[in-house]
Amino acid sequence: MDDSIEMMDLIKTILERDAQISVRTCNNPKKVSGHLSKGMFNVLISDFAMPGMNGMELFRQVRSEGYTLPCILYSCYSQEEIQRSCPDDVPYHYIQKKGHIIHQCEKIRSLIMR
């Protein structure tokens, strides 16, 4: 889940190099529930800053609907900035959009494969 289609496509391409990983993308947080209801998902990855709903709000919504999948917040904001603006009452993993995209995807991949 990212508001940048190009970023989602790049991450999808990198992650799907691993034959065990299949990625479904969505750039509208209000449509995530519909996607979750149609399939089996191992993890939900979301950016923090998105139009209409931030990543933490999305994670809260997903939890309120009964989904228990792990959530990964993937953001250019620091974790401290996110915690100041939004209480972390929903458990999540955090990966900062900093450094090389391949290294970030390796961190995402390791969380997916847990």
DSSP file (Angstrom, degrees, kcal/mol; ACC not computed):
  #  RESIDUE AA STRUCTURE BP1 BP2  ACC     N-H-->O    O-->H-N    N-H-->O    O-->H-N    TCO  KAPPA ALPHA  PHI   PSI    X-CA   Y-CA   Z-CA
    1    1 A M              0   0    0      0, 0.0    46,-1.9     0, 0.0     2,-0.3   0.000 360.0 360.0 360.0 112.8    0.0    0.0    0.0
    2    2 A D        -     0   0    0     24,-0.9    48,-0.1    44,-0.2    24,-0.1  -0.979 360.0-131.7-151.7 149.2    1.6    3.2   -1.2
    3    3 A D  S    S+     0   0    0     46,-0.3     2,-0.8    -2,-0.3     3,-0.1   0.602  92.9  80.7 -80.7  -8.6    0.3    6.3   -2.9
    4    4 A S     >  -     0   0    0      1,-0.2     4,-2.2     2,-0.0     5,-0.2  -0.865  62.3-167.2 -98.0 109.8    3.1    6.0   -5.4
    5    5 A I  H  > S+     0   0    0     -2,-0.8     4,-2.6     1,-0.2     5,-0.2   0.882  89.1  55.3 -62.8 -38.2    2.3    3.5   -8.0
    6    6 A E  H  > S+     0   0    0      2,-0.2     4,-2.2     1,-0.2    -1,-0.2   0.914 108.1  48.0 -61.9 -43.1    5.9    3.5   -9.3
    7    7 A M  H  > S+     0   0    0      2,-0.2     4,-2.4     1,-0.2     5,-0.2   0.921 112.5  49.0 -64.1 -44.0    7.2    2.7   -5.8
    8    8 A M  H  X S+     0   0    0     -4,-2.2     4,-2.7     1,-0.2    -2,-0.2   0.921 111.2  49.6 -61.5 -43.6    4.7   -0.2   -5.4
    9    9 A D  H  X S+     0   0    0     -4,-2.6     4,-2.4     2,-0.2    -1,-0.2   0.891 111.2  49.2 -63.9 -39.6    5.6   -1.6   -8.8
   10   10 A L  H  X S+     0   0    0     -4,-2.2     4,-2.3     2,-0.2    -2,-0.2   0.936 113.4  45.5 -65.3 -46.9    9.3   -1.5   -8.0
   11   11 A I  H  X S+     0   0    0     -4,-2.4     4,-3.0     2,-0.2     5,-0.3   0.917 112.8  51.6 -62.5 -43.7    8.9   -3.2   -4.6
   12   12 A K  H  X S+     0   0    0     -4,-2.7     4,-2.5    -5,-0.2    -2,-0.2   0.930 110.2  49.1 -57.6 -47.7    6.6   -5.8   -6.2
   13   13 A T  H  < S+     0   0    0     -4,-2.4     4,-0.3     1,-0.2    -2,-0.2   0.917 114.4  44.7 -60.2 -45.3    9.1   -6.6   -8.9
   14   14 A I  H >< S+     0   0    0     -4,-2.3     3,-1.2     1,-0.2     4,-0.3   0.937 115.7  45.8 -66.7 -46.9   12.0   -6.9   -6.4
   15   15 A L  H >< S+     0   0    0     -4,-3.0     3,-1.6     1,-0.3     6,-0.2   0.869 106.2  59.4 -66.0 -36.2   10.0   -9.0   -3.9
   16   16 A E  T 3< S+     0   0    0     -4,-2.5    -1,-0.3     1,-0.3    -2,-0.2   0.466  79.8  85.1 -77.5   1.3    8.6  -11.3   -6.6
   17   17 A R  T <  S+     0   0    0     -3,-1.2     2,-0.7    -4,-0.3    -1,-0.3   0.771  79.9  76.0 -65.1 -24.3   12.0  -12.4   -7.6
   18   18 A D  S X  S-     0   0    0     -3,-1.6     3,-2.2    -4,-0.3    -1,-0.0  -0.813  84.2-146.4 -86.0 117.0   11.5  -14.8   -4.8
   19   19 A A  T 3  S+     0   0    0     -2,-0.7    -1,-0.1     1,-0.3    -3,-0.1   0.676  95.0  62.6 -61.5 -17.8    9.2  -17.5   -6.2
   20   20 A Q  T 3  S+     0   0    0      2,-0.0     2,-0.5     1,-0.0    -1,-0.3   0.555  93.6  76.2 -83.3  -7.8    7.6  -17.9   -2.7
   21   21 A I    <   +     0   0    0     -3,-2.2     2,-0.4    -6,-0.2    -3,-0.0  -0.902  52.6 179.4-113.7 130.6    6.3  -14.3   -2.6
   22   22 A S        -     0   0    0     -2,-0.5     2,-0.4     2,-0.0    -3,-0.0  -0.997  15.3-155.9-124.4 131.8    3.4  -13.0   -4.5
   23   23 A V        -     0   0    0     -2,-0.4     2,-0.5   -11,-0.1    -2,-0.0  -0.899   9.9-167.1-115.6 135.3    2.5   -9.3   -4.1
   24   24 A R        -     0   0    0     -2,-0.4     2,-0.3     2,-0.0    -2,-0.0  -0.984  17.7-154.7-116.4 130.7   -0.8   -7.6   -4.6
   25   25 A T        +     0   0    0     -2,-0.5     2,-0.3   -24,-0.0   -20,-0.0  -0.719  17.6 174.2-110.3 156.8   -0.8   -3.8   -4.7
   26   26 A C        -     0   0    0     -2,-0.3   -24,-0.9   -24,-0.1     6,-0.0  -0.941  16.8-166.2-156.0 133.3   -3.4   -1.1   -4.0
   27   27 A N  S    S+     0   0    0     -2,-0.3   -22,-0.1   -26,-0.2    -1,-0.0   0.219  74.9  72.6-109.1  15.9   -2.9    2.7   -3.9
   28   28 A N    >   -     0   0    0      1,-0.1     3,-2.3    22,-0.1     4,-0.4  -0.938  64.0-158.1-130.3 109.2   -6.2    3.5   -2.1
   29   29 A P  G >  S+     0   0    0      0, 0.0     3,-0.9     0, 0.0     4,-0.4   0.761  91.7  64.2 -59.8 -24.1   -6.3    2.7    1.6
   30   30 A K  G 3  S+     0   0    0      1,-0.2     4,-0.2     2,-0.1     3,-0.1   0.631 101.2  51.4 -74.5 -11.8  -10.1    2.6    1.5
   31   31 A K  G <> S+     0   0    0     -3,-2.3     4,-1.5     1,-0.1    -1,-0.2   0.461  82.9  90.9-100.8  -3.3  -10.0   -0.4   -0.9
   32   32 A V  H <> S+     0   0    0     -3,-0.9     4,-2.7    -4,-0.4     5,-0.2   0.904  81.9  56.0 -61.5 -43.2   -7.7   -2.6    1.2
   33   33 A S  H  > S+     0   0    0     -4,-0.4     4,-2.1     1,-0.2    -1,-0.2   0.886 105.0  53.2 -57.8 -39.9  -10.5   -4.3    3.1
   34   34 A G  H  4 S+     0   0    0     -4,-0.2     4,-0.5    -3,-0.2    -1,-0.2   0.891 110.5  46.9 -62.0 -39.9  -12.0   -5.4   -0.2
   35   35 A H  H >< S+     0   0    0     -4,-1.5     3,-1.2     1,-0.2     4,-0.3   0.919 110.7  51.9 -66.8 -43.8   -8.7   -6.9   -1.3
   36   36 A L  H >< S+     0   0    0     -4,-2.7     3,-1.1     1,-0.3    -2,-0.2   0.858 105.0  56.2 -62.8 -34.5   -8.3   -8.7    2.1
   37   37 A S  T 3< S+     0   0    0     -4,-2.1    -1,-0.3     1,-0.2    -2,-0.2   0.661 105.3  54.0 -71.6 -14.2  -11.7  -10.2    1.9
   38   38 A K  T <  S+     0   0    0     -3,-1.2     2,-0.3    -4,-0.5    -1,-0.2   0.388 114.4  11.3-101.5   2.4  -10.9  -11.8   -1.5
   39   39 A G  S <  S-     0   0    0     -3,-1.1     2,-0.6    -4,-0.3    -1,-0.0  -0.976  76.4 -86.3-165.2 176.3   -7.7  -13.7   -0.6
   40   40 A M        -     0   0    0     -2,-0.3     2,-0.4    -3,-0.0    -3,-0.1  -0.864  43.1-178.2 -97.3 124.8   -5.2  -15.1    1.8
   41   41 A F        -     0   0    0     -2,-0.6     3,-0.1    -5,-0.1    28,-0.0  -0.960  23.6-162.3-126.5 143.6   -2.5  -12.6    2.7
   42   42 A N  S    S+     0   0    0     -2,-0.4     2,-0.3     1,-0.3    -1,-0.1   0.702  76.2   6.3 -94.1 -23.6    0.5  -13.1    5.0
   43   43 A V        -     0   0    0     26,-0.2     2,-0.5     2,-0.0    -1,-0.3  -0.992  58.0-138.5-158.8 151.7    1.3   -9.4    5.6
   44   44 A L  E     -a   71   0A   0     26,-2.5    28,-3.1    -2,-0.3     2,-0.5  -0.982  19.7-167.5-117.0 123.5    0.0   -5.9    5.0
   45   45 A I  E     +a   72   0A   0     -2,-0.5     2,-0.4    26,-0.2    28,-0.2  -0.936  13.9 170.9-111.9 130.7    2.6   -3.3    4.0
   46   46 A S  E     -a   73   0A   0     26,-2.8    28,-2.9    -2,-0.5   -44,-0.2  -0.997  32.1-127.0-141.9 145.4    1.7    0.4    4.1
   47   47 A D        -     0   0    0    -46,-1.9    28,-0.2    -2,-0.4     3,-0.1  -0.407  25.1-132.4 -72.0 162.0    3.2    3.8    3.7
   48   48 A F  S    S+     0   0    0     26,-0.3     7,-1.8     1,-0.2     2,-0.8   0.941  89.7  55.3 -83.0 -54.2    2.4    6.2    6.6
   49   49 A A        +     0   0    0      5,-0.2   -46,-0.3     6,-0.1    -1,-0.2  -0.718  69.4 143.4 -90.0 110.1    1.5    9.3    4.6
   50   50 A M        -     0   0    0     -2,-0.8     3,-0.4    -3,-0.1     2,-0.3  -0.959  55.5 -90.3-139.0 156.4   -1.3    8.6    2.2
   51   51 A P  S    S+     0   0    0      0, 0.0    -2,-0.0     0, 0.0     2,-0.0  -0.506 106.2   3.1 -69.7 131.7   -4.3   10.7    1.0
   52   52 A G  S    S+     0   0    0     -2,-0.3     2,-0.3   -24,-0.1   -24,-0.0   0.009 133.4  28.0  90.8 -30.3   -7.4   10.1    3.0
   53   53 A M  S    S-     0   0    0     -3,-0.4     2,-0.1    -5,-0.0    -3,-0.1  -0.912  72.2-134.1-164.1 131.0   -6.0    7.7    5.7
   54   54 A N     >  -     0   0    0     -2,-0.3     4,-2.2    -5,-0.1    -5,-0.2  -0.407  36.3-100.2 -86.4 171.1   -2.5    7.2    7.1
   55   55 A G  H  > S+     0   0    0     -7,-1.8     4,-2.5     1,-0.2     5,-0.1   0.860 121.5  51.1 -59.0 -40.1   -0.9    3.8    7.6
   56   56 A M  H  > S+     0   0    0      2,-0.2     4,-2.4     1,-0.2    -1,-0.2   0.899 109.5  50.7 -66.6 -39.0   -1.7    3.6   11.3
   57   57 A E  H  > S+     0   0    0      2,-0.2     4,-2.4     1,-0.2    -2,-0.2   0.900 110.5  50.7 -62.8 -39.6   -5.4    4.4   10.6
   58   58 A L  H  X S+     0   0    0     -4,-2.2     4,-2.7     2,-0.2    -2,-0.2   0.933 109.3  49.8 -62.4 -46.3   -5.4    1.7    8.0
   59   59 A F  H  X S+     0   0    0     -4,-2.5     4,-2.3     1,-0.2    -2,-0.2   0.904 111.2  49.7 -60.4 -41.4   -3.8   -0.9   10.4
   60   60 A R  H  X S+     0   0    0     -4,-2.4     4,-2.5     2,-0.2    -1,-0.2   0.918 111.2  49.3 -62.3 -43.6   -6.5    0.1   13.0
   61   61 A Q  H  X S+     0   0    0     -4,-2.4     4,-1.3     2,-0.2    -2,-0.2   0.937 110.7  49.4 -60.8 -47.4   -9.3   -0.4   10.5
   62   62 A V  H  <>S+     0   0    0     -4,-2.7     5,-1.9     1,-0.2     3,-0.4   0.906 112.8  47.7 -60.1 -43.6   -7.9   -3.8    9.4
   63   63 A R  H ><5S+     0   0    0     -4,-2.3     3,-1.9     1,-0.2    -1,-0.2   0.900 107.6  55.4 -64.1 -41.0   -7.7   -4.9   13.0
   64   64 A S  H 3<5S+     0   0    0     -4,-2.5    -1,-0.2     1,-0.3    -2,-0.2   0.754 103.8  56.1 -65.2 -22.8  -11.3   -3.7   13.7
   65   65 A E  T 3<5S-     0   0    0     -4,-1.3    -1,-0.3    -3,-0.4    -2,-0.2   0.403 125.4-102.8 -88.9   2.0  -12.5   -5.8   10.9
   66   66 A G  T < 5S+     0   0    0     -3,-1.9     2,-0.3     1,-0.3    -3,-0.2   0.452  73.6 140.5  96.1   0.6  -11.0   -8.9   12.5
   67   67 A Y      < -     0   0    0     -5,-1.9    -1,-0.3     1,-0.1    -2,-0.1  -0.609  26.4-176.6 -79.4 136.6   -7.8   -9.3   10.3
   68   68 A T        +     0   0    0     -2,-0.3    -1,-0.1     2,-0.0     3,-0.1   0.269  32.5 133.2-116.8   9.6   -4.8  -10.4   12.4
   69   69 A L        -     0   0    0      1,-0.1   -26,-0.2    -7,-0.1   -27,-0.1  -0.256  66.7 -93.5 -63.1 149.8   -2.0  -10.4    9.7
   70   70 A P        -     0   0    0      0, 0.0   -26,-2.5     0, 0.0     2,-0.4  -0.323  39.7-142.6 -62.9 146.3    1.2   -8.7   10.6
   71   71 A C  E     -a   44   0A   0     20,-0.3    22,-2.8   -28,-0.2     2,-0.5  -0.927  10.4-162.5-116.0 136.9    1.5   -5.1    9.5
   72   72 A I  E     -ab  45  93A   0    -28,-3.1   -26,-2.8    -2,-0.4     2,-0.7  -0.978   8.1-152.6-119.2 122.2    4.6   -3.3    8.2
   73   73 A L  E     -ab  46  94A   0     20,-3.5    22,-2.8    -2,-0.5     2,-0.6  -0.859  13.9-173.1 -93.4 118.4    4.8    0.4    8.1
   74   74 A Y  E     + b   0  95A   0    -28,-2.9     2,-0.3    -2,-0.7   -26,-0.3  -0.924  24.4 146.9-117.3 103.8    7.2    1.4    5.3
   75   75 A S  E     - b   0  96A   0     20,-1.7    22,-2.8    -2,-0.6     4,-0.1  -0.947  59.2-135.1-144.6 154.8    7.8    5.1    5.4
   76   76 A C  S    S+     0   0    0     -2,-0.3     2,-0.2    20,-0.2    -1,-0.1   0.635  87.4  92.1 -80.9 -15.4   10.3    8.0    4.8
   77   77 A Y  S    S-     0   0    0      1,-0.1    -2,-0.2     2,-0.1    20,-0.2  -0.515  87.8-111.0 -73.8 146.4    9.2    9.4    8.2
   78   78 A S     >  -     0   0    0     -2,-0.2     4,-2.0     1,-0.1     5,-0.2  -0.396  24.5-114.8 -72.0 157.9   11.3    8.3   11.2
   79   79 A Q  H  > S+     0   0    0      1,-0.2     4,-2.5     2,-0.2     5,-0.2   0.858 118.0  55.6 -62.1 -34.7    9.6    6.0   13.7
   80   80 A E  H  > S+     0   0    0      2,-0.2     4,-2.0     1,-0.2    -1,-0.2   0.903 106.2  50.2 -64.6 -41.6    9.8    8.8   16.3
   81   81 A E  H  > S+     0   0    0      2,-0.2     4,-1.6     1,-0.2    -2,-0.2   0.904 112.0  48.1 -62.3 -41.3    8.0   11.2   14.0
   82   82 A I  H  X S+     0   0    0     -4,-2.0     4,-1.9     1,-0.2    -2,-0.2   0.924 110.6  50.3 -66.1 -45.0    5.2    8.7   13.4
   83   83 A Q  H  < S+     0   0    0     -4,-2.5    -1,-0.2     1,-0.2    -2,-0.2   0.842 108.7  53.3 -64.5 -33.4    4.9    7.9   17.2
   84   84 A R  H  < S+     0   0    0     -4,-2.0    -1,-0.2     1,-0.2    -2,-0.2   0.880 118.2  35.1 -67.4 -36.8    4.6   11.7   18.0
   85   85 A S  H  < S+     0   0    0     -4,-1.6    -2,-0.2     1,-0.3    -1,-0.2   0.649 129.3  26.5 -92.7 -15.7    1.8   12.2   15.5
   86   86 A C  S  < S-     0   0    0     -4,-1.9    -1,-0.3    -5,-0.2    -2,-0.0  -0.896  79.5-124.3-153.0 113.6    0.0    8.9   15.9
   87   87 A P        -     0   0    0      0, 0.0     2,-1.4     0, 0.0     3,-0.2  -0.304  22.7-129.8 -60.7 142.3   -0.1    6.6   18.9
   88   88 A D        +     0   0    0      1,-0.2     4,-0.1    -5,-0.1    -5,-0.1  -0.483  53.7 143.2 -95.1  66.3    1.1    3.1   18.1
   89   89 A D        +     0   0    0     -2,-1.4    -1,-0.2     2,-0.1   -33,-0.0   0.460  60.3  68.4 -83.3  -0.5   -1.8    1.2   19.6
   90   90 A V  S    S-     0   0    0     -3,-0.2   -30,-0.1     2,-0.0     2,-0.1  -0.978  93.3-116.0-116.2 128.1   -1.7   -1.4   16.8
   91   91 A P        +     0   0    0      0, 0.0   -20,-0.3     0, 0.0     2,-0.3  -0.392  49.1 155.3 -65.0 138.4    1.4   -3.7   16.7
   92   92 A Y        -     0   0    0     -4,-0.1     2,-0.3   -22,-0.1   -20,-0.2  -0.987  41.1-121.0-156.5 159.8    3.5   -3.2   13.6
   93   93 A H  E     -b   72   0A   0    -22,-2.8   -20,-3.5    -2,-0.3     2,-0.4  -0.759  30.2-143.2 -98.7 153.5    6.9   -3.6   12.2
   94   94 A Y  E     +b   73   0A   0     -2,-0.3     2,-0.4   -22,-0.2   -20,-0.2  -0.973  21.0 175.0-126.4 131.7    8.7   -0.5   10.9
   95   95 A I  E     -b   74   0A   0    -22,-2.8   -20,-1.7    -2,-0.4     2,-0.3  -0.991  23.9-139.4-132.1 125.2   11.0   -0.1    7.9
   96   96 A Q  E     -b   75   0A   0     -2,-0.4     2,-2.1   -22,-0.2   -20,-0.2  -0.653  16.7-124.5 -87.4 138.6   12.3    3.3    6.9
   97   97 A K  S    S+     0   0    0    -22,-2.8     2,-0.4    -2,-0.3    -1,-0.1  -0.577  71.0 120.8 -76.8  81.1   12.6    4.3    3.3
   98   98 A K        +     0   0    0     -2,-2.1     2,-0.2     2,-0.1    -2,-0.1  -0.986  57.0   7.3-149.0 134.0   16.2    5.2    3.6
   99   99 A G  S    S-     0   0    0     -2,-0.4     2,-0.2     4,-0.1     0, 0.0  -0.570 108.9  -6.6  93.0-160.0   19.2    3.8    1.7
  100  100 A H    >>  -     0   0    0     -2,-0.2     4,-1.8     1,-0.1     3,-0.6  -0.530  58.1-133.8 -79.6 136.3   19.1    1.4   -1.2
  101  101 A I  H 3> S+     0   0    0      1,-0.2     4,-2.5    -2,-0.2     5,-0.2   0.812 104.8  59.7 -57.9 -34.1   15.7   -0.1   -2.2
  102  102 A I  H 3> S+     0   0    0      2,-0.2     4,-1.8     1,-0.2    -1,-0.2   0.909 105.9  47.7 -63.4 -41.3   17.2   -3.6   -2.5
  103  103 A H  H <> S+     0   0    0     -3,-0.6     4,-1.7     2,-0.2    -2,-0.2   0.891 111.4  50.6 -67.1 -39.1   18.2   -3.5    1.2
  104  104 A Q  H  X S+     0   0    0     -4,-1.8     4,-2.2     1,-0.2    -2,-0.2   0.915 109.9  50.1 -63.8 -42.4   14.8   -2.2    2.2
  105  105 A C  H  X S+     0   0    0     -4,-2.5     4,-3.2     1,-0.2    -1,-0.2   0.841 105.8  56.6 -66.5 -32.9   13.2   -5.1    0.2
  106  106 A E  H  X S+     0   0    0     -4,-1.8     4,-2.4     2,-0.2    -1,-0.2   0.899 107.6  48.4 -63.7 -39.5   15.4   -7.6    2.0
  107  107 A K  H  X S+     0   0    0     -4,-1.7     4,-1.6     2,-0.2    -2,-0.2   0.924 113.5  46.9 -64.9 -43.8   14.1   -6.3    5.3
  108  108 A I  H  X S+     0   0    0     -4,-2.2     4,-2.4     1,-0.2     3,-0.2   0.942 111.7  51.4 -61.2 -47.4   10.5   -6.6    4.0
  109  109 A R  H  X S+     0   0    0     -4,-3.2     4,-2.4     1,-0.2    -2,-0.2   0.898 107.0  53.1 -57.5 -43.2   11.2  -10.1    2.6
  110  110 A S  H  < S+     0   0    0     -4,-2.4     4,-0.3     1,-0.2    -1,-0.2   0.865 110.8  47.0 -64.4 -34.6   12.6  -11.3    6.0
  111  111 A L  H >< S+     0   0    0     -4,-1.6     3,-0.8    -3,-0.2    -1,-0.2   0.876 111.6  50.8 -72.8 -36.8    9.5  -10.1    7.8
  112  112 A I  H 3< S+     0   0    0     -4,-2.4    -2,-0.2     1,-0.2    -1,-0.2   0.902 109.0  51.7 -63.8 -40.6    7.2  -11.8    5.2
  113  113 A M  T 3<        0   0    0     -4,-2.4    -1,-0.2     1,-0.2    -2,-0.2   0.444 360.0 360.0 -81.9   0.4    9.1  -15.1    5.5
  114  114 A R    <         0   0    0     -3,-0.8    -1,-0.2    -4,-0.3    -2,-0.1   0.505 360.0 360.0 -62.4 360.0    8.8  -15.3    9.3
